[in-house]
Amino acid sequence: MVALTDLDPRINDEVRIKPSNDVIEWQLAGEGQNTWLRGIMTKEEVEKITQLLTKNKDLFAWTTEDMRGINPRVMSHKLFVCREARPVAQKKRRMGKEKRMATTKEVQK
C-alpha cells in the first residue's frame, strides 16, 4: 500500500534532479519562442538537434491558438461540483504580519 506522503512531490526535495547550469538558450521561431539546450554537447550534436527542432517547429504550441483541432476534453479542466451544494463563504485566513497583529490584539484584550 502506498502512503499519500509517498505521492506528494513537495516531500523529499533533496532527491529531486536539479537543473544544470550549463544550458544555452536558443530561439526556435519568433520572439519569445525559445528553448534551452545542454551546453556540454558537441557542435555536431547541437547542429543535429537544431536542424531537427527547426524542421519540426510547427509541432510546438506556444499559445492555445496554436493547438487548433485538439479535442477540448483533452486540454480543458473541469471541476466536479455537486449542483445541489450551497456556496459557503470561507473564513478569511490571515497570513504573515496580519496574523501576528491579530494575535497581539487578542492577547491585549
NORGIWO-V606742 format. One record per residue. N is the residue number from 0. PHI is phi as a letter, one per 40 degrees, with the letter a starting at -180 (none if undefined). NEAR is the number of other C-alpha atoms within 8 Angstrom. Layout:
N:PHI:NEAR
N:PHI:NEAR
This chain:
0:none:2
1:c:5
2:c:6
3:c:6
4:c:6
5:c:8
6:c:7
7:c:7
8:c:7
9:c:5
10:c:7
11:g:7
12:c:7
13:c:4
14:c:5
15:c:6
16:c:4
17:c:4
18:c:4
19:c:6
20:c:4
21:c:7
22:b:10
23:b:8
24:c:8
25:b:8
26:c:10
27:c:10
28:b:8
29:c:6
30:d:6
31:g:5
32:b:9
33:b:10
34:b:8
35:b:8
36:b:9
37:c:9
38:c:7
39:c:6
40:c:7
41:c:6
42:c:6
43:c:6
44:c:8
45:c:10
46:c:8
47:c:8
48:c:8
49:c:8
50:c:8
51:c:8
52:c:9
53:c:9
54:c:6
55:b:8
56:c:9
57:c:5
58:c:5
59:c:7
60:b:8
61:c:6
62:b:6
63:c:7
64:c:5
65:c:8
66:b:8
67:c:6
68:g:4
69:c:7
70:c:6
71:d:6
72:c:6
73:c:6
74:b:7
75:b:6
76:b:5
77:b:4
78:c:4
79:c:4
80:b:5
81:c:5
82:c:4
83:c:4
84:c:6
85:c:4
86:c:4
87:b:4
88:c:4
89:c:4
90:c:4
91:c:4
92:c:4
93:c:6
94:b:6
95:f:6
96:c:6
97:d:8
98:c:9
99:c:8
100:c:8
101:c:8
102:c:8
103:c:8
104:c:8
105:c:7
106:c:6
107:c:5
108:c:4
